């Protein structure tokens, strides 16, 4: 006898939800239970005075309260870790484009994917109990499975596009200020620091990338590698072209101010062309709202009274 024939979907759904909630709560509590309580830490400090290094380590551990959770998610994502170096590098680049540059970011992202896939299991059971393997059931099963597996990917792509759009919109102002600073006599490093200080209020993402590049330059990395990493890390075509122009100017010994001026002019022309393209597409994009929503309402307003009068005249005749 079929087990699902004895239990209805309405009776099974609360059980599935309760089991999933309890399993998630138990896993979360067990992941963060490895850290000591505040009372134990206080008694330990009173009983045995610590050195300055131990105090700094304990403060760092207290700030990193979710270290156990991060380790658990990273170990959970080890099953989906890519095998080839090309896939690993591609995942790191995508995470860097979204603003996640930590070494543990790939493992955490893969762990979140596995966790979302596990959260989709109760939904799969519910859909199977309601629709079985019918056409609608198979469609819903595929939708729930795809949502559970690709929801983190969709969120990562959204964060990546949002961050790149913010860089794309704030880069012209930063480049103009960079041109002014270089032409006034500052070097490229000092100009980048000036741009970071002046624009950190309204261009946080761009100034963060410039500050990181400037920090790498101060640590002694070659300028060519720093600029190349800046273009790859942002994932914006304009930043890549800017990095390529600066690398060529540094390699051949040409004027950096002139190179920045040419790049600024070309970016300004490109943005004007993008605006003209969007303006030209406006008429085509307005066709569908006009035909589907505006024209029917206008047709009813204009022809409605005439149609009513024609109907009345035909009924009288």
Backbone as CSV, one residue per row, in Angstrom:
resi,resn,N_x,N_y,N_z,CA_x,CA_y,CA_z,C_x,C_y,C_z
1,UNK,0.851,-1.191,0.000,0.000,0.000,0.000,0.888,1.242,0.000
2,UNK,0.478,2.228,-0.767,1.255,3.452,-0.870,1.180,4.237,0.436
3,UNK,2.347,4.697,0.889,2.380,5.434,2.152,1.708,6.784,2.029
4,UNK,1.886,7.449,0.851,1.296,8.766,0.682,-0.222,8.708,0.502
5,UNK,-0.761,7.522,0.221,-2.207,7.403,0.124,-2.859,7.408,1.506
6,UNK,-2.091,6.993,2.533,-2.643,6.959,3.887,-2.565,8.315,4.577
7,UNK,-1.576,9.116,4.199,-1.384,10.418,4.835,-1.647,11.495,3.802
8,UNK,-2.515,12.408,4.132,-2.825,13.497,3.209,-1.743,14.560,3.264
9,UNK,-1.761,15.439,2.262,-0.759,16.510,2.197,-0.949,17.517,3.325
10,UNK,-2.193,17.753,3.717,-2.448,18.711,4.797,-1.907,18.215,6.126
11,UNK,-1.917,16.880,6.333,-1.356,16.336,7.564,0.168,16.254,7.530
12,UNK,0.742,16.091,6.325,2.187,15.915,6.212,2.940,17.238,6.210
13,UNK,2.316,18.299,5.744,3.015,19.578,5.634,3.481,20.119,6.985
14,UNK,2.650,20.165,8.057,3.173,20.654,9.354,4.327,19.823,9.886
15,UNK,4.299,18.508,9.651,5.390,17.652,10.129,6.695,17.987,9.407
16,UNK,6.603,18.161,8.083,7.804,18.476,7.297,8.376,19.823,7.706
17,UNK,7.504,20.812,7.888,7.969,22.139,8.292,8.601,22.099,9.681
18,UNK,7.991,21.361,10.605,8.522,21.264,11.966,9.872,20.567,11.981
19,UNK,9.994,19.471,11.226,11.268,18.742,11.182,12.361,19.602,10.554
20,UNK,12.022,20.316,9.477,13.015,21.181,8.851,13.448,22.324,9.756
21,UNK,12.485,22.908,10.472,12.819,24.001,11.392,13.685,23.504,12.540
22,UNK,13.351,22.353,13.115,14.141,21.818,14.214,15.530,21.422,13.764
23,UNK,15.651,20.833,12.549,16.971,20.452,12.049,17.835,21.676,11.801
24,UNK,17.248,22.731,11.219,18.017,23.950,10.993,18.440,24.620,12.287
25,UNK,17.552,24.635,13.289,17.888,25.242,14.585,18.984,24.457,15.299
26,UNK,18.890,23.116,15.255,19.909,22.287,15.893,21.262,22.462,15.226
27,UNK,21.262,22.552,13.882,22.528,22.729,13.165,23.141,24.085,13.469
28,UNK,22.316,25.129,13.541,22.826,26.467,13.835,23.390,26.550,15.243
29,UNK,22.692,25.978,16.197,23.168,26.023,17.581,24.435,25.197,17.764
30,UNK,24.510,24.040,17.119,25.717,23.222,17.233,26.903,23.860,16.541
31,UNK,26.639,24.704,15.521,27.746,25.352,14.808,28.377,26.452,15.633
32,UNK,27.589,27.138,16.434,28.123,28.278,17.206,28.303,27.951,18.684
33,UNK,28.137,26.704,19.058,28.243,26.361,20.475,29.673,26.100,20.908
34,UNK,30.630,26.159,19.976,32.011,25.863,20.351,32.696,27.039,21.035
35,UNK,32.089,28.205,21.019,32.692,29.352,21.697,32.227,29.389,23.163
36,UNK,33.090,29.847,24.025,32.783,29.876,25.457,31.796,30.978,25.770
37,UNK,31.146,30.847,26.870,30.208,31.865,27.304,30.968,33.040,27.913
38,UNK,30.272,34.157,28.061,30.909,35.348,28.634,31.276,35.145,30.101
39,UNK,30.470,34.395,30.816,30.776,34.150,32.228,32.061,33.330,32.381
40,UNK,32.253,32.315,31.551,33.466,31.510,31.621,34.694,32.335,31.255
41,UNK,34.575,33.196,30.257,35.696,34.058,29.891,36.042,35.028,31.018
42,UNK,35.004,35.570,31.690,35.257,36.500,32.780,35.938,35.797,33.955
43,UNK,35.496,34.603,34.299,36.131,33.843,35.370,37.552,33.455,35.015
44,UNK,37.782,33.161,33.753,39.129,32.803,33.329,40.080,33.992,33.431
45,UNK,39.587,35.183,33.048,40.441,36.366,33.159,40.740,36.711,34.616
46,UNK,39.758,36.538,35.517,39.974,36.842,36.926,40.917,35.827,37.568
47,UNK,40.757,34.566,37.200,41.578,33.533,37.821,43.009,33.550,37.354
48,UNK,43.276,33.875,36.076,44.642,33.857,35.557,44.846,35.072,34.671
49,UNK,45.590,36.067,35.125,45.830,37.242,34.283,46.542,36.844,32.998
50,UNK,46.106,37.432,31.925,46.658,37.107,30.623,47.633,38.171,30.169
51,UNK,48.453,37.773,29.242,49.364,38.728,28.641,48.624,39.580,27.611
52,UNK,49.323,40.549,27.069,48.709,41.441,26.088,48.331,40.682,24.820
53,UNK,49.163,39.737,24.423,48.860,38.951,23.220,47.614,38.104,23.423
54,UNK,47.519,37.476,24.617,46.338,36.659,24.894,45.073,37.505,24.933
55,UNK,45.188,38.720,25.506,44.018,39.598,25.550,43.591,40.014,24.149
56,UNK,44.566,40.328,23.287,44.223,40.692,21.914,43.595,39.522,21.177
57,UNK,44.100,38.312,21.400,43.516,37.142,20.755,42.102,36.878,21.243
58,UNK,41.875,37.050,22.555,40.529,36.836,23.084,39.556,37.884,22.569
59,UNK,40.034,39.129,22.424,39.166,40.164,21.866,38.832,39.878,20.405
60,UNK,39.817,39.380,19.665,39.546,39.035,18.267,38.553,37.889,18.173
61,UNK,38.670,36.912,19.086,37.721,35.801,19.077,36.320,36.259,19.470
62,UNK,36.230,37.206,20.414,34.912,37.700,20.806,34.272,38.512,19.689
63,UNK,35.079,39.225,18.890,34.508,39.942,17.756,34.055,38.985,16.671
64,UNK,34.795,37.899,16.497,34.444,36.932,15.466,33.533,35.861,16.061
65,UNK,32.317,36.259,16.385,31.403,35.348,17.071,30.896,34.236,16.177
66,UNK,30.856,34.487,14.902,30.292,33.498,13.988,31.385,32.732,13.249
67,UNK,32.534,32.581,13.895,33.609,31.823,13.253,33.229,30.357,13.097
68,UNK,32.557,29.810,14.113,32.130,28.422,13.997,31.121,28.215,12.894
69,UNK,30.215,29.173,12.746,29.235,29.076,11.673,29.900,29.174,10.309
70,UNK,30.899,30.054,10.197,31.610,30.192,8.930,32.355,28.905,8.591
71,UNK,33.003,28.282,9.588,33.712,27.029,9.340,32.748,25.917,8.944
72,UNK,31.563,25.902,9.578,30.586,24.870,9.253,30.073,25.030,7.824
73,UNK,29.810,26.273,7.419,29.338,26.508,6.047,30.424,26.181,5.041
74,UNK,31.688,26.507,5.376,32.794,26.205,4.473,32.968,24.707,4.296
75,UNK,32.889,23.954,5.396,32.986,22.494,5.286,31.794,21.901,4.558
76,UNK,30.646,22.549,4.682,29.462,22.057,3.968,29.615,22.246,2.462
77,UNK,30.272,23.320,2.045,30.450,23.576,0.621,31.617,22.848,0.002
78,UNK,32.360,22.060,0.795,33.492,21.324,0.228,33.050,20.266,-0.778
79,UNK,31.812,19.796,-0.667,31.329,18.783,-1.604,31.094,19.336,-3.001
80,UNK,30.866,20.647,-3.112,30.631,21.271,-4.411,31.834,22.069,-4.910
81,UNK,32.975,21.897,-4.301,34.157,22.666,-4.707,34.610,22.245,-6.101
82,UNK,34.875,23.189,-6.994,35.323,22.827,-8.352,36.658,22.096,-8.311
83,UNK,36.849,21.198,-9.266,38.062,20.406,-9.310,39.179,21.075,-10.096
84,UNK,38.834,21.776,-11.160,39.846,22.404,-11.998,40.183,23.794,-11.477
85,UNK,41.410,24.221,-11.738,41.849,25.548,-11.310,41.136,26.654,-12.085
86,UNK,40.753,26.366,-13.333,40.053,27.371,-14.128,38.701,27.714,-13.512
87,UNK,37.955,26.704,-13.065,36.667,26.955,-12.425,36.840,27.653,-11.080
88,UNK,37.877,27.287,-10.345,38.126,27.951,-9.060,38.463,29.427,-9.265
89,UNK,39.315,29.701,-10.250,39.665,31.097,-10.514,38.460,31.890,-11.015
90,UNK,37.626,31.260,-11.837,36.425,31.948,-12.319,35.480,32.288,-11.172
91,UNK,35.327,31.365,-10.218,34.478,31.635,-9.053,35.072,32.739,-8.191
92,UNK,36.378,32.736,-8.005,37.017,33.800,-7.214,36.842,35.163,-7.878
93,UNK,36.949,35.203,-9.211,36.785,36.472,-9.916,35.354,36.986,-9.777
94,UNK,34.370,36.094,-9.891,32.972,36.507,-9.723,32.724,37.040,-8.318
95,UNK,33.256,36.364,-7.319,33.083,36.840,-5.945,33.804,38.160,-5.723
96,UNK,34.983,38.319,-6.334,35.696,39.598,-6.209,34.939,40.724,-6.903
97,UNK,34.315,40.418,-8.036,33.502,41.434,-8.713,32.305,41.856,-7.877
98,UNK,31.797,40.936,-7.054,30.682,41.266,-6.165,31.121,41.907,-4.860
99,UNK,32.452,42.004,-4.628,32.957,42.645,-3.417,33.435,41.697,-2.346
100,UNK,33.487,40.389,-2.622,33.924,39.403,-1.631,35.322,38.932,-2.027
101,UNK,36.339,39.465,-1.342,37.720,39.166,-1.708,38.415,38.246,-0.703
102,UNK,37.693,37.729,0.267,38.305,36.871,1.278,38.675,35.513,0.679
103,UNK,39.675,34.883,1.284,40.080,33.552,0.837,39.006,32.501,1.120
104,UNK,38.208,32.755,2.157,37.153,31.796,2.509,35.853,32.045,1.756
105,UNK,35.802,33.070,0.901,34.555,33.398,0.205,34.052,32.285,-0.703
106,UNK,34.916,31.602,-1.500,34.388,30.505,-2.333,33.768,29.381,-1.529
107,UNK,34.423,28.989,-0.421,33.861,27.916,0.399,32.546,28.310,1.047
108,UNK,32.438,29.556,1.506,31.187,30.021,2.113,30.080,30.073,1.071
109,UNK,30.400,30.538,-0.123,29.383,30.604,-1.180,28.888,29.215,-1.556
110,UNK,29.794,28.265,-1.708,29.384,26.900,-2.039,28.591,26.273,-0.895
111,UNK,28.966,26.597,0.361,28.192,26.093,1.497,26.785,26.648,1.521
112,UNK,26.633,27.924,1.153,25.291,28.523,1.078,24.471,27.844,-0.006
113,UNK,25.100,27.484,-1.119,24.380,26.775,-2.182,23.881,25.411,-1.696
114,UNK,24.739,24.697,-0.973,24.327,23.396,-0.447,23.205,23.561,0.577
115,UNK,23.308,24.590,1.426,22.272,24.822,2.431,20.933,25.171,1.774
116,UNK,20.953,26.011,0.748,19.711,26.358,0.042,19.121,25.138,-0.658
117,UNK,19.990,24.281,-1.176,19.496,23.048,-1.795,18.849,22.134,-0.767
118,UNK,19.414,22.089,0.448,18.790,21.304,1.510,17.470,21.891,1.966
119,UNK,17.379,23.232,1.951,16.114,23.867,2.322,15.024,23.617,1.295
120,UNK,15.413,23.273,0.061,14.424,23.003,-0.980,13.820,21.606,-0.871
121,UNK,14.392,20.736,-0.028,13.881,19.368,0.086,12.452,19.322,0.635
122,UNK,12.103,20.082,1.709,10.689,20.081,2.138,9.735,20.565,1.056
123,UNK,10.157,21.541,0.263,9.311,21.998,-0.838,9.110,20.915,-1.883
124,UNK,10.154,20.137,-2.165,10.019,19.034,-3.118,9.057,17.978,-2.607
125,UNK,9.143,17.681,-1.300,8.238,16.684,-0.721,6.797,17.176,-0.771
126,UNK,6.587,18.449,-0.470,5.229,18.997,-0.499,4.656,18.983,-1.914
127,UNK,5.465,19.367,-2.896,4.987,19.372,-4.290,4.670,17.964,-4.745
128,UNK,5.490,16.986,-4.331,5.216,15.601,-4.713,3.924,15.093,-4.075
129,UNK,3.695,15.474,-2.817,2.461,15.036,-2.158,1.228,15.677,-2.784
130,UNK,1.344,16.881,-3.270,0.198,17.578,-3.831,-0.085,17.179,-5.275
131,UNK,0.976,17.072,-6.106,0.769,16.873,-7.544,1.349,15.562,-8.071
132,UNK,2.216,14.894,-7.304,2.814,13.666,-7.799,3.771,13.938,-8.949
133,UNK,3.788,12.999,-9.924,4.651,13.144,-11.092,3.856,13.543,-12.324
134,UNK,2.824,14.322,-12.118,2.087,14.851,-13.263,2.906,15.935,-13.957
135,UNK,2.364,16.445,-15.054,3.081,17.488,-15.793,3.270,18.737,-14.941
136,UNK,2.205,19.130,-14.221,2.328,20.271,-13.322,3.288,19.980,-12.176
137,UNK,3.246,18.762,-11.665,4.147,18.392,-10.578,5.605,18.393,-10.996
138,UNK,5.885,17.852,-12.190,7.266,17.855,-12.681,7.762,19.274,-12.911
139,UNK,6.867,20.142,-13.407,7.256,21.537,-13.628,7.560,22.231,-12.300
140,UNK,6.716,22.012,-11.297,6.954,22.622,-9.987,8.178,22.033,-9.297
141,UNK,8.405,20.721,-9.461,9.597,20.103,-8.886,10.867,20.687,-9.488
142,UNK,10.859,20.856,-10.799,12.028,21.461,-11.447,12.219,22.904,-11.003
143,UNK,11.102,23.642,-10.835,11.210,25.027,-10.397,11.760,25.136,-8.986
144,UNK,11.260,24.304,-8.057,11.749,24.351,-6.668,13.212,23.922,-6.593
145,UNK,13.575,22.870,-7.352,14.965,22.411,-7.341,15.898,23.463,-7.938
146,UNK,15.484,24.078,-9.040,16.310,25.119,-9.638,16.430,26.347,-8.752
147,UNK,15.330,26.699,-8.061,15.384,27.847,-7.156,16.317,27.577,-5.986
148,UNK,16.251,26.360,-5.438,17.133,26.040,-4.317,18.601,25.973,-4.700
149,UNK,18.869,25.560,-5.950,20.253,25.401,-6.374,20.855,26.694,-6.907
150,UNK,20.041,27.498,-7.599,20.585,28.672,-8.278,20.194,29.996,-7.614
151,UNK,19.497,29.948,-6.498,19.167,31.201,-5.806,20.415,31.946,-5.339
152,UNK,21.430,31.274,-4.756,22.661,32.017,-4.421,23.368,32.581,-5.645
153,UNK,23.310,31.863,-6.775,23.951,32.363,-7.995,23.246,33.626,-8.492
154,UNK,21.911,33.610,-8.419,21.149,34.802,-8.830,21.467,35.986,-7.921
155,UNK,21.552,35.731,-6.621,21.905,36.807,-5.695,23.309,37.334,-5.926
156,UNK,24.253,36.426,-6.227,25.622,36.858,-6.500,25.689,37.694,-7.774
157,UNK,24.965,37.286,-8.811,24.948,38.074,-10.046,24.321,39.450,-9.834
158,UNK,23.294,39.501,-8.988,22.674,40.796,-8.693,23.650,41.717,-7.960
159,UNK,24.358,41.191,-6.962,25.337,42.001,-6.250,26.466,42.442,-7.175
160,UNK,26.859,41.547,-8.059,27.936,41.876,-9.000,27.517,43.001,-9.941
161,UNK,26.319,42.904,-10.526,25.858,43.936,-11.449,25.636,45.270,-10.739
162,UNK,25.103,45.226,-9.513,24.900,46.462,-8.756,26.219,47.158,-8.461
163,UNK,27.199,46.387,-8.062,28.513,46.970,-7.742,29.187,47.516,-8.998
164,UNK,29.114,46.771,-10.093,29.725,47.252,-11.328,29.021,48.489,-11.864
165,UNK,27.711,48.561,-11.707,26.992,49.745,-12.140,27.386,50.965,-11.295
166,UNK,27.585,50.773,-10.010,28.009,51.879,-9.160,29.397,52.370,-9.558
167,UNK,30.299,51.444,-9.868,31.625,51.844,-10.344,31.525,52.554,-11.685
168,UNK,30.676,52.047,-12.565,30.512,52.644,-13.897,29.978,54.075,-13.804
169,UNK,29.096,54.336,-12.854,28.501,55.662,-12.736,29.418,56.662,-12.033
170,UNK,30.255,56.194,-11.121,31.123,57.108,-10.367,32.520,57.234,-10.958
171,UNK,32.851,56.401,-11.941,34.190,56.457,-12.513,34.482,57.761,-13.258
172,UNK,33.549,58.378,-14.032,33.886,59.638,-14.714,34.320,60.751,-13.768
173,UNK,33.611,60.902,-12.648,34.015,61.930,-11.684,35.394,61.630,-11.099
174,UNK,35.618,60.360,-10.770,36.926,59.991,-10.236,38.042,60.183,-11.247
175,UNK,37.768,59.876,-12.509,38.783,60.039,-13.529,39.079,61.511,-13.806
176,UNK,38.035,62.355,-13.791,38.265,63.790,-13.972,39.118,64.363,-12.835
177,UNK,38.800,63.952,-11.601,39.599,64.405,-10.466,41.018,63.861,-10.543
178,UNK,41.172,62.639,-11.041,42.501,62.053,-11.203,43.312,62.820,-12.247
179,UNK,42.651,63.239,-13.334,43.323,64.031,-14.366,43.781,65.372,-13.800
180,UNK,42.907,66.026,-13.028,43.264,67.321,-12.434,44.451,67.179,-11.490
181,UNK,44.452,66.124,-10.674,45.542,65.924,-9.716,46.863,65.631,-10.423
182,UNK,46.826,64.812,-11.467,48.057,64.472,-12.177,48.591,65.676,-12.936
183,UNK,47.692,66.431,-13.567,48.140,67.607,-14.311,48.648,68.722,-13.397
184,UNK,48.231,68.710,-12.142,48.724,69.725,-11.199,50.084,69.374,-10.622
185,UNK,50.628,68.208,-10.941,51.973,67.857,-10.503,52.064,66.668,-9.583
186,UNK,50.957,66.090,-9.157,50.997,64.930,-8.267,51.316,63.666,-9.066
187,UNK,51.940,62.713,-8.391,52.155,61.417,-8.997,50.877,60.588,-9.000
188,UNK,50.935,59.433,-9.661,49.745,58.600,-9.768,49.310,58.075,-8.402
189,UNK,50.263,57.689,-7.567,49.920,57.175,-6.232,49.275,58.259,-5.378
190,UNK,49.878,59.456,-5.379,49.313,60.555,-4.594,47.972,60.999,-5.154
191,UNK,47.805,60.939,-6.483,46.526,61.302,-7.087,45.433,60.308,-6.700
192,UNK,45.770,59.034,-6.647,44.789,58.030,-6.228,44.409,58.218,-4.766
193,UNK,45.372,58.580,-3.928,45.045,58.864,-2.520,44.145,60.086,-2.408
194,UNK,44.406,61.091,-3.234,43.569,62.298,-3.211,42.148,61.984,-3.653
195,UNK,42.007,61.166,-4.694,40.669,60.767,-5.153,39.955,59.976,-4.068
196,UNK,40.678,59.119,-3.374,40.076,58.325,-2.294,39.586,59.216,-1.159
197,UNK,40.365,60.225,-0.815,39.963,61.119,0.275,38.794,62.018,-0.107
198,UNK,38.768,62.481,-1.340,37.750,63.435,-1.758,36.406,62.787,-2.090
199,UNK,36.432,61.542,-2.561,35.201,60.904,-3.058,34.704,59.764,-2.185
200,UNK,35.241,59.612,-0.996,34.820,58.480,-0.174,33.408,58.631,0.377
201,UNK,32.849,59.830,0.276,31.501,60.026,0.780,30.414,59.546,-0.162
202,UNK,30.597,59.705,-1.481,29.550,59.352,-2.441,29.986,58.303,-3.449
203,UNK,31.226,57.838,-3.395,31.690,56.779,-4.296,32.481,55.763,-3.477
204,UNK,31.790,55.050,-2.612,32.457,54.169,-1.661,33.120,52.989,-2.352
205,UNK,32.466,52.423,-3.351,33.024,51.236,-4.007,34.278,51.597,-4.795
206,UNK,34.212,52.687,-5.558,35.367,53.098,-6.353,36.541,53.499,-5.473
207,UNK,36.273,54.255,-4.422,37.356,54.657,-3.528,37.926,53.465,-2.760
208,UNK,37.099,52.471,-2.490,37.608,51.258,-1.843,38.583,50.529,-2.758
209,UNK,38.257,50.448,-4.038,39.160,49.785,-4.980,40.445,50.592,-5.163
210,UNK,40.336,51.905,-5.251,41.532,52.735,-5.373,42.398,52.640,-4.119
211,UNK,41.770,52.599,-2.948,42.533,52.493,-1.702,43.259,51.155,-1.622
212,UNK,42.605,50.086,-2.068,43.270,48.780,-2.065,44.439,48.750,-3.041
213,UNK,44.237,49.340,-4.225,45.335,49.407,-5.188,46.490,50.246,-4.651
214,UNK,46.167,51.341,-3.995,47.216,52.192,-3.425,47.958,51.481,-2.304
215,UNK,47.227,50.697,-1.511,47.877,49.931,-0.448,48.828,48.885,-1.022
216,UNK,48.430,48.242,-2.097,49.309,47.266,-2.746,50.554,47.937,-3.316
217,UNK,50.397,49.151,-3.840,51.565,49.883,-4.332,52.521,50.241,-3.198
218,UNK,51.979,50.629,-2.053,52.817,50.959,-0.915,53.538,49.733,-0.350
219,UNK,52.941,48.561,-0.530,53.581,47.330,-0.050,54.696,46.859,-0.965
220,UNK,54.860,47.497,-2.125,55.974,47.163,-2.997,55.629,46.333,-4.217
221,UNK,54.366,46.084,-4.471,54.002,45.336,-5.670,54.241,46.192,-6.909
222,UNK,54.592,45.587,-8.020,54.777,46.361,-9.252,53.475,47.023,-9.698
223,UNK,53.619,48.218,-10.242,52.439,48.972,-10.657,51.673,48.252,-11.745
224,UNK,52.368,47.533,-12.615,51.704,46.813,-13.685,50.763,45.749,-13.133
225,UNK,51.219,45.011,-12.126,50.375,43.966,-11.535,49.206,44.569,-10.762
226,UNK,49.447,45.652,-10.075,48.385,46.291,-9.281,47.282,46.806,-10.189
227,UNK,47.649,47.459,-11.286,46.642,47.976,-12.208,45.903,46.853,-12.908
228,UNK,46.604,45.785,-13.258,45.935,44.637,-13.880,44.941,43.998,-12.914
229,UNK,45.346,43.835,-11.662,44.428,43.275,-10.660,43.236,44.195,-10.416
230,UNK,43.444,45.504,-10.513,42.336,46.448,-10.348,41.287,46.255,-11.434
231,UNK,41.720,46.068,-12.678,40.760,45.837,-13.759,40.044,44.514,-13.635
232,UNK,40.763,43.463,-13.231,40.138,42.147,-13.087,39.212,42.120,-11.883
233,UNK,39.613,42.768,-10.800,38.828,42.731,-9.559,37.499,43.458,-9.693
234,UNK,37.472,44.541,-10.433,36.213,45.277,-10.609,35.318,44.641,-11.665
235,UNK,35.908,44.134,-12.737,35.113,43.541,-13.803,34.423,44.544,-14.701
236,UNK,34.788,45.818,-14.633,34.191,46.868,-15.447,35.113,47.118,-16.638
237,UNK,34.536,47.215,-17.838,35.340,47.388,-19.043,36.110,48.706,-19.031
238,UNK,35.489,49.766,-18.526,36.172,51.058,-18.487,37.385,51.027,-17.563
239,UNK,37.271,50.320,-16.447,38.408,50.215,-15.534,39.509,49.362,-16.156
240,UNK,39.116,48.326,-16.894,40.122,47.515,-17.589,40.873,48.341,-18.627
241,UNK,40.136,49.117,-19.412,40.793,49.950,-20.421,41.666,51.017,-19.762
242,UNK,41.203,51.579,-18.645,42.014,52.552,-17.915,43.303,51.915,-17.408
243,UNK,43.194,50.699,-16.856,44.386,50.009,-16.371,45.342,49.690,-17.517
244,UNK,44.790,49.285,-18.674,45.652,48.983,-19.820,46.387,50.224,-20.316
245,UNK,45.703,51.358,-20.356,46.342,52.605,-20.804,47.434,53.037,-19.827
246,UNK,47.167,52.930,-18.541,48.186,53.306,-17.553,49.379,52.365,-17.592
247,UNK,49.130,51.083,-17.836,50.246,50.133,-17.950,51.104,50.462,-19.165
248,UNK,50.470,50.761,-20.291,51.235,51.123,-21.482,52.006,52.426,-21.289
249,UNK,51.385,53.414,-20.645,52.083,54.677,-20.393,53.272,54.474,-19.461
250,UNK,53.105,53.603,-18.460,54.215,53.334,-17.550,55.313,52.526,-18.240
251,UNK,54.951,51.640,-19.152,55.945,50.811,-19.830,56.763,51.620,-20.834
252,UNK,56.112,52.461,-21.623,56.808,53.196,-22.674,57.283,54.574,-22.221
253,UNK,56.971,54.976,-21.007,57.466,56.233,-20.492,56.741,57.458,-21.002
254,UNK,55.539,57.299,-21.508,54.780,58.442,-21.996,54.101,59.165,-20.834
255,UNK,53.455,60.284,-21.166,52.831,61.112,-20.135,51.566,60.436,-19.604
256,UNK,51.511,60.244,-18.278,50.321,59.642,-17.666,49.157,60.617,-17.714
257,UNK,49.441,61.910,-17.581,48.376,62.919,-17.633,47.700,62.923,-19.004
258,UNK,48.520,62.829,-20.077,47.935,62.790,-21.415,47.121,61.523,-21.627
259,UNK,47.616,60.393,-21.117,46.872,59.136,-21.247,45.543,59.207,-20.502
260,UNK,45.561,59.797,-19.314,44.312,59.940,-18.556,43.351,60.897,-19.243
261,UNK,43.885,61.954,-19.854,43.033,62.894,-20.578,42.363,62.223,-21.770
262,UNK,43.100,61.412,-22.517,42.520,60.693,-23.657,41.469,59.694,-23.190
263,UNK,41.769,58.989,-22.107,40.803,58.031,-21.583,39.544,58.727,-21.084
264,UNK,39.692,59.874,-20.442,38.538,60.621,-19.966,37.661,61.082,-21.129
265,UNK,38.290,61.564,-22.199,37.516,62.001,-23.371,36.795,60.828,-24.028
266,UNK,37.470,59.695,-24.150,36.832,58.528,-24.772,35.684,57.999,-23.916
267,UNK,35.822,58.024,-22.591,34.729,57.590,-21.724,33.551,58.542,-21.809
268,UNK,33.834,59.825,-21.940,32.747,60.795,-22.066,31.977,60.585,-23.374
269,UNK,32.715,60.320,-24.460,32.063,60.041,-25.750,31.249,58.752,-25.671
270,UNK,31.788,57.754,-25.008,31.075,56.475,-24.891,29.797,56.635,-24.078
271,UNK,29.826,57.386,-23.033,28.621,57.595,-22.237,27.573,58.403,-23.005
272,UNK,28.020,59.349,-23.813,27.074,60.073,-24.639,26.443,59.159,-25.677
273,UNK,27.212,58.263,-26.236,26.663,57.303,-27.193,25.689,56.341,-26.525
274,UNK,25.985,55.933,-25.294,25.061,55.054,-24.566,23.753,55.772,-24.286
275,UNK,23.834,57.054,-23.903,22.614,57.835,-23.658,21.802,58.008,-24.938
276,UNK,22.466,58.267,-26.063,21.755,58.389,-27.336,21.116,57.064,-27.754
277,UNK,21.798,55.968,-27.482,21.230,54.652,-27.805,19.981,54.369,-26.975
278,UNK,20.036,54.688,-25.681,18.858,54.486,-24.834,17.704,55.388,-25.260
279,UNK,18.024,56.625,-25.681,16.965,57.520,-26.143,16.344,57.015,-27.437
280,UNK,17.147,56.415,-28.315,16.601,55.873,-29.559,15.737,54.645,-29.319
281,UNK,16.033,53.890,-28.267,15.244,52.692,-27.956,13.940,53.017,-27.239
282,UNK,13.772,54.241,-26.802,12.586,54.596,-26.018,11.305,54.421,-26.821
283,UNK,11.321,54.851,-28.095,10.111,54.741,-28.920,9.707,53.287,-29.124
284,UNK,10.684,52.422,-29.311,10.372,50.997,-29.495,9.850,50.385,-28.203
285,UNK,10.435,50.757,-27.072,9.994,50.199,-25.796,8.607,50.696,-25.390
286,UNK,8.191,51.859,-25.888,6.874,52.387,-25.541,5.747,51.757,-26.353
287,UNK,6.079,50.995,-27.387,5.026,50.413,-28.230,4.155,49.445,-27.440
288,UNK,4.785,48.562,-26.681,4.031,47.537,-25.969,3.145,48.117,-24.860
289,UNK,3.616,49.035,-24.013,2.678,49.646,-23.058,1.562,50.428,-23.724
290,UNK,1.863,51.103,-24.849,0.817,51.850,-25.542,-0.254,50.934,-26.104
291,UNK,0.181,49.862,-26.749,-0.776,48.955,-27.389,-1.567,48.170,-26.356
292,UNK,-0.927,47.740,-25.289,-1.582,46.850,-24.327,-2.399,47.590,-23.271
293,UNK,-2.016,48.802,-22.898,-2.640,49.466,-21.760,-3.283,50.809,-22.120
294,UNK,-2.614,51.632,-22.895,-3.100,52.993,-23.126,-4.118,53.036,-24.270
295,UNK,-3.809,52.410,-25.400,-4.724,52.440,-26.542,-6.082,51.810,-26.246
296,UNK,-6.177,50.668,-25.525,-7.516,50.138,-25.193,-8.342,51.098,-24.348
297,UNK,-7.704,51.773,-23.388,-8.457,52.734,-22.562,-8.941,53.917,-23.403
298,UNK,-8.075,54.418,-24.297,-8.490,55.522,-25.180,-9.604,55.070,-26.114
299,UNK,-9.517,53.859,-26.602,-10.551,53.334,-27.504,-11.897,53.241,-26.789
300,UNK,-11.877,52.785,-25.541,-13.130,52.688,-24.788,-13.708,54.071,-24.527
301,UNK,-12.862,55.045,-24.183,-13.352,56.395,-23.891,-13.924,57.059,-25.142
302,UNK,-13.264,56.887,-26.287,-13.702,57.565,-27.506,-14.877,56.859,-28.176
303,UNK,-14.818,55.546,-28.258,-15.843,54.798,-28.996,-16.961,54.267,-28.114
304,UNK,-16.791,54.322,-26.778,-17.827,53.790,-25.900,-19.161,54.504,-26.024
305,UNK,-19.209,55.839,-25.920,-20.503,56.533,-26.074,-21.147,56.303,-27.432
306,UNK,-20.351,56.307,-28.517,-20.912,56.057,-29.850,-21.504,54.654,-29.943
307,UNK,-20.834,53.674,-29.367,-21.351,52.305,-29.390,-22.656,52.192,-28.608
308,UNK,-22.754,52.913,-27.488,-23.999,52.888,-26.706,-25.146,53.523,-27.483
309,UNK,-24.891,54.632,-28.155,-25.924,55.291,-28.962,-26.354,54.417,-30.121
310,UNK,-25.406,53.744,-30.762,-25.766,52.841,-31.874,-26.618,51.692,-31.362
311,UNK,-26.274,51.154,-30.192,-27.060,50.060,-29.640,-28.484,50.499,-29.305
312,UNK,-28.630,51.691,-28.748,-29.964,52.184,-28.414,-30.797,52.414,-29.678
313,UNK,-30.201,52.980,-30.714,-30.924,53.211,-31.952,-31.352,51.910,-32.610
314,UNK,-30.497,50.907,-32.549,-30.852,49.619,-33.127,-31.984,48.941,-32.322
315,UNK,-31.990,49.114,-31.015,-33.057,48.527,-30.210,-34.386,49.237,-30.432
316,UNK,-34.343,50.573,-30.653,-35.573,51.313,-30.920,-36.163,50.955,-32.274
317,UNK,-35.257,50.753,-33.251,-35.754,50.417,-34.574,-36.309,49.011,-34.618
